[in-house]
Amino acid sequence: MEEKAMARWEELKRYLGGRESLAVAFSGGVDSAFLLAAAKEALGERVLAVTVKSCFFPSQELFEAEAFCRERGIRHKIVAVDALGIEGVDRNPPNRCYICKRAMFTKILEAAAENGITCVAEASNMDDNSDYRPGLMAVEELGIESPLRAVGFYKREIRACSKELGLPTWGKPALACLASRFVYGETLTEEKLRMVEAAERFFRDAGFYQVRVRVHGTLARVEVAADEFAKVLEDGFCLRANETLKAIGFSYVTMDLGGYRTGSMNDSILTP
């Protein structure tokens, strides 16, 4: 483990240890698992993991979040939220993440209070400062703490520390809310969200590590990592992918030659 990352790990535990008790917004991903592991070491039984269950997150993520907490003896609360029922979210405006995060973190705050927890934290890291992240405004407005940013953790360091600590999430691909796959202004429905989930599962089952299926109307724009481009052309995979995604419900299937990148749907609102 890098010396700086190790020092930050110790700093993170000291930072968290100053809390009377803490609820961690836990998705089951790399960052929130790392934060939760640190909180468990620092606070022991005074930690509560809170996972939001909604149509915006793949069901497999919930199962993995439950297993992570169960194996480590961490108290775990699951809060169901009707994401598409939040006023304005289904219209998918550019500030959708702000609207949704504010509603979801309000639920997490309520769950924390009901369980006697005094502080709530989320797991954004320093890399999140470089993209359009309106959800972070909601986090700040509600007084949610961001410990990984507070001590200066970047994603690369989080993965390195997680591997050293033996966390099963260290090599997990980056995952994000399924709503982030849609062009702003496109109406979100549960059917469309399930189409994206099924399409991305197809690519992961085929051995692709990092994939996003972005939706533009009835067109699926597939992003895979640049070093996996060659796999797309192997053994008739293109034809099989095209047939599978059309069977799922897309009219057109295209590969993005720019490859996988986080927040690519923000290009249309960030480009002058």
FENNORNOR-V467580 format. One record per residue. N is the residue number from 0. PSI is psi in degrees with one decimal (* if undefined). OMEGA is omega in radians with two decimals (* if undefined). Layout:
n=N psi=PSI omega=OMEGA
n=N psi=PSI omega=OMEGA
This chain:
n=0 psi=138.9 omega=3.14
n=1 psi=143.6 omega=-3.08
n=2 psi=-42.1 omega=-3.14
n=3 psi=-40.9 omega=3.14
n=4 psi=-39.2 omega=3.12
n=5 psi=-41.6 omega=3.12
n=6 psi=-38.8 omega=3.13
n=7 psi=-35.5 omega=3.09
n=8 psi=-45.6 omega=3.12
n=9 psi=-39.0 omega=3.11
n=10 psi=-39.0 omega=3.13
n=11 psi=-44.4 omega=3.14
n=12 psi=-37.8 omega=3.08
n=13 psi=-42.2 omega=3.13
n=14 psi=-47.8 omega=-3.11
n=15 psi=-32.6 omega=-3.12
n=16 psi=-16.0 omega=3.11
n=17 psi=-3.8 omega=-3.14
n=18 psi=145.5 omega=3.08
n=19 psi=-42.0 omega=3.08
n=20 psi=162.5 omega=-3.02
n=21 psi=134.9 omega=2.96
n=22 psi=129.3 omega=3.13
n=23 psi=124.3 omega=3.03
n=24 psi=110.5 omega=-2.92
n=25 psi=110.5 omega=3.13
n=26 psi=-19.5 omega=-3.05
n=27 psi=-0.7 omega=-3.13
n=28 psi=-178.1 omega=-3.06
n=29 psi=-51.8 omega=-3.02
n=30 psi=-47.3 omega=-3.09
n=31 psi=-31.2 omega=3.07
n=32 psi=-40.9 omega=3.11
n=33 psi=-46.5 omega=3.12
n=34 psi=-42.6 omega=-3.13
n=35 psi=-40.0 omega=3.11
n=36 psi=-40.4 omega=3.11
n=37 psi=-42.1 omega=3.14
n=38 psi=-38.8 omega=3.11
n=39 psi=-42.7 omega=3.13
n=40 psi=-37.5 omega=-3.05
n=41 psi=-34.6 omega=-2.97
n=42 psi=-9.5 omega=3.11
n=43 psi=-122.9 omega=-3.06
n=44 psi=-4.5 omega=-3.14
n=45 psi=17.4 omega=-3.14
n=46 psi=140.5 omega=3.04
n=47 psi=127.2 omega=3.03
n=48 psi=132.3 omega=3.12
n=49 psi=118.8 omega=-3.14
n=50 psi=129.8 omega=3.09
n=51 psi=126.4 omega=3.08
n=52 psi=118.5 omega=3.13
n=53 psi=170.5 omega=-3.14
n=54 psi=-6.6 omega=3.14
n=55 psi=-8.4 omega=-3.10
n=56 psi=136.5 omega=-3.14
n=57 psi=141.3 omega=-3.11
n=58 psi=-31.0 omega=3.14
n=59 psi=-32.3 omega=3.14
n=60 psi=-36.4 omega=3.12
n=61 psi=-42.9 omega=3.12
n=62 psi=-42.4 omega=-3.12
n=63 psi=-35.7 omega=3.10
n=64 psi=-42.0 omega=3.11
n=65 psi=-43.6 omega=-3.12
n=66 psi=-40.8 omega=-3.13
n=67 psi=-46.8 omega=-3.12
n=68 psi=-41.1 omega=-3.12
n=69 psi=-43.6 omega=-3.10
n=70 psi=-20.7 omega=-3.09
n=71 psi=5.9 omega=3.10
n=72 psi=35.3 omega=-3.13
n=73 psi=130.2 omega=3.07
n=74 psi=138.0 omega=-3.01
n=75 psi=124.7 omega=3.10
n=76 psi=128.4 omega=3.09
n=77 psi=126.1 omega=-3.12
n=78 psi=119.1 omega=3.13
n=79 psi=131.1 omega=3.14
n=80 psi=130.9 omega=3.06
n=81 psi=87.8 omega=-3.03
n=82 psi=-40.5 omega=-3.12
n=83 psi=-12.2 omega=3.10
n=84 psi=-6.5 omega=3.09
n=85 psi=126.8 omega=-3.05
n=86 psi=121.5 omega=3.06
n=87 psi=-18.6 omega=-3.05
n=88 psi=-41.9 omega=-3.08
n=89 psi=-19.6 omega=3.11
n=90 psi=-8.9 omega=3.03
n=91 psi=55.9 omega=3.08
n=92 psi=167.8 omega=3.13
n=93 psi=-25.0 omega=3.11
n=94 psi=22.9 omega=-3.14
n=95 psi=-42.6 omega=-3.09
n=96 psi=-37.6 omega=3.10
n=97 psi=-49.2 omega=-3.12
n=98 psi=-46.7 omega=-3.08
n=99 psi=-46.9 omega=-3.12
n=100 psi=-39.3 omega=-3.13
n=101 psi=-43.5 omega=3.14
n=102 psi=-43.4 omega=-3.09
n=103 psi=-40.5 omega=3.13
n=104 psi=-26.0 omega=3.02
n=105 psi=-40.3 omega=3.08
n=106 psi=-38.9 omega=3.13
n=107 psi=-40.8 omega=3.09
n=108 psi=-40.4 omega=3.11
n=109 psi=-42.9 omega=3.13
n=110 psi=-39.0 omega=3.12
n=111 psi=-47.4 omega=-3.13
n=112 psi=-40.8 omega=3.13
n=113 psi=-25.7 omega=-3.12
n=114 psi=14.3 omega=3.06
n=115 psi=24.7 omega=-3.12
n=116 psi=135.1 omega=-3.02
n=117 psi=-25.8 omega=-3.10
n=118 psi=152.6 omega=3.08
n=119 psi=137.5 omega=3.14
n=120 psi=152.2 omega=3.06
n=121 psi=169.9 omega=-2.88
n=122 psi=33.6 omega=3.02
n=123 psi=151.3 omega=-3.13
n=124 psi=-177.1 omega=-3.05
n=125 psi=-30.7 omega=3.12
n=126 psi=-25.7 omega=-3.13
n=127 psi=-14.9 omega=3.13
n=128 psi=-15.5 omega=-3.03
n=129 psi=2.4 omega=-3.12
n=130 psi=169.7 omega=3.07
n=131 psi=107.6 omega=-3.07
n=132 psi=75.7 omega=-3.13
n=133 psi=-21.9 omega=3.13
n=134 psi=-27.1 omega=-3.14
n=135 psi=-26.1 omega=3.08
n=136 psi=-40.6 omega=3.10
n=137 psi=-39.5 omega=3.11
n=138 psi=-46.3 omega=-3.12
n=139 psi=-41.9 omega=-3.12
n=140 psi=-34.3 omega=-3.10
n=141 psi=-2.0 omega=3.11
n=142 psi=24.4 omega=3.09
n=143 psi=134.9 omega=3.13
n=144 psi=149.7 omega=3.10
n=145 psi=76.9 omega=-3.02
n=146 psi=-36.3 omega=-3.10
n=147 psi=-36.0 omega=3.05
n=148 psi=-35.0 omega=-3.12
n=149 psi=-35.2 omega=-3.14
n=150 psi=1.7 omega=2.99
n=151 psi=29.4 omega=-3.14
n=152 psi=131.6 omega=2.98
n=153 psi=160.4 omega=-3.08
n=154 psi=-44.1 omega=-3.11
n=155 psi=-41.3 omega=-3.14
n=156 psi=-36.5 omega=3.12
n=157 psi=-42.8 omega=3.11
n=158 psi=-43.3 omega=-3.13
n=159 psi=-45.5 omega=3.12
n=160 psi=-43.0 omega=-3.13
n=161 psi=-39.7 omega=3.11
n=162 psi=-45.0 omega=3.14
n=163 psi=-34.7 omega=-3.11
n=164 psi=-7.9 omega=3.13
n=165 psi=22.1 omega=3.11
n=166 psi=132.6 omega=-3.09
n=167 psi=-12.9 omega=-3.08
n=168 psi=-4.0 omega=-2.97
n=169 psi=-36.7 omega=-3.10
n=170 psi=12.5 omega=-3.10
n=171 psi=136.7 omega=3.11
n=172 psi=153.1 omega=3.10
n=173 psi=131.4 omega=3.11
n=174 psi=152.2 omega=-3.13
n=175 psi=165.8 omega=3.09
n=176 psi=132.8 omega=-3.11
n=177 psi=-23.9 omega=3.12
n=178 psi=-22.0 omega=-3.13
n=179 psi=-4.6 omega=-3.13
n=180 psi=-6.5 omega=-3.00
n=181 psi=142.1 omega=3.09
n=182 psi=139.4 omega=-3.13
n=183 psi=137.3 omega=-3.14
n=184 psi=-16.0 omega=3.10
n=185 psi=128.7 omega=-3.12
n=186 psi=131.8 omega=3.13
n=187 psi=135.5 omega=3.06
n=188 psi=160.4 omega=3.12
n=189 psi=-35.6 omega=3.12
n=190 psi=-45.2 omega=-3.14
n=191 psi=-39.5 omega=3.12
n=192 psi=-40.9 omega=3.13
n=193 psi=-31.5 omega=3.07
n=194 psi=-45.4 omega=3.12
n=195 psi=-45.6 omega=-3.13
n=196 psi=-44.3 omega=-3.13
n=197 psi=-40.5 omega=-3.13
n=198 psi=-43.1 omega=3.13
n=199 psi=-34.4 omega=3.09
n=200 psi=-37.8 omega=3.10
n=201 psi=-46.4 omega=-3.13
n=202 psi=-40.6 omega=3.13
n=203 psi=-40.2 omega=3.11
n=204 psi=-24.9 omega=3.11
n=205 psi=0.4 omega=3.05
n=206 psi=5.6 omega=3.12
n=207 psi=133.2 omega=-3.07
n=208 psi=-52.1 omega=-3.06
n=209 psi=123.2 omega=-3.10
n=210 psi=144.6 omega=2.97
n=211 psi=136.5 omega=3.01
n=212 psi=102.2 omega=-3.11
n=213 psi=142.8 omega=-3.02
n=214 psi=126.5 omega=3.05
n=215 psi=90.1 omega=-3.06
n=216 psi=-117.9 omega=3.12
n=217 psi=8.1 omega=3.14
n=218 psi=132.4 omega=3.05
n=219 psi=120.3 omega=3.09
n=220 psi=110.1 omega=-3.02
n=221 psi=127.1 omega=3.06
n=222 psi=125.7 omega=2.96
n=223 psi=161.7 omega=3.14
n=224 psi=145.2 omega=-3.09
n=225 psi=-35.2 omega=-3.11
n=226 psi=0.6 omega=3.09
n=227 psi=6.0 omega=3.14
n=228 psi=-42.4 omega=-3.07
n=229 psi=-33.3 omega=-3.12
n=230 psi=-28.4 omega=-3.13
n=231 psi=-31.3 omega=-3.06
n=232 psi=-1.7 omega=-3.09
n=233 psi=138.7 omega=2.92
n=234 psi=41.5 omega=3.07
n=235 psi=21.1 omega=-3.08
n=236 psi=-37.5 omega=-3.14
n=237 psi=-47.8 omega=-3.12
n=238 psi=-43.1 omega=-3.13
n=239 psi=-40.5 omega=3.12
n=240 psi=-42.4 omega=3.13
n=241 psi=-45.9 omega=-3.13
n=242 psi=-40.4 omega=-3.11
n=243 psi=-47.1 omega=-3.11
n=244 psi=-31.5 omega=3.05
n=245 psi=-37.0 omega=3.09
n=246 psi=-32.2 omega=3.10
n=247 psi=-30.1 omega=3.08
n=248 psi=-0.5 omega=3.13
n=249 psi=144.3 omega=3.12
n=250 psi=-32.9 omega=-3.11
n=251 psi=145.6 omega=-3.14
n=252 psi=126.3 omega=-3.12
n=253 psi=151.0 omega=3.07
n=254 psi=137.4 omega=3.08
n=255 psi=117.0 omega=-3.09
n=256 psi=-10.8 omega=3.07
n=257 psi=-10.8 omega=3.13
n=258 psi=-179.5 omega=-3.12
n=259 psi=136.5 omega=3.01
n=260 psi=143.7 omega=-3.12
n=261 psi=145.3 omega=3.03
n=262 psi=29.1 omega=-3.07
n=263 psi=-22.0 omega=3.09
n=264 psi=-13.6 omega=3.11
n=265 psi=-11.6 omega=-3.11
n=266 psi=-38.9 omega=-3.05
n=267 psi=-22.5 omega=-3.14
n=268 psi=-13.5 omega=-3.13
n=269 psi=-19.4 omega=-3.14
n=270 psi=125.5 omega=-3.12
n=271 psi=* omega=*
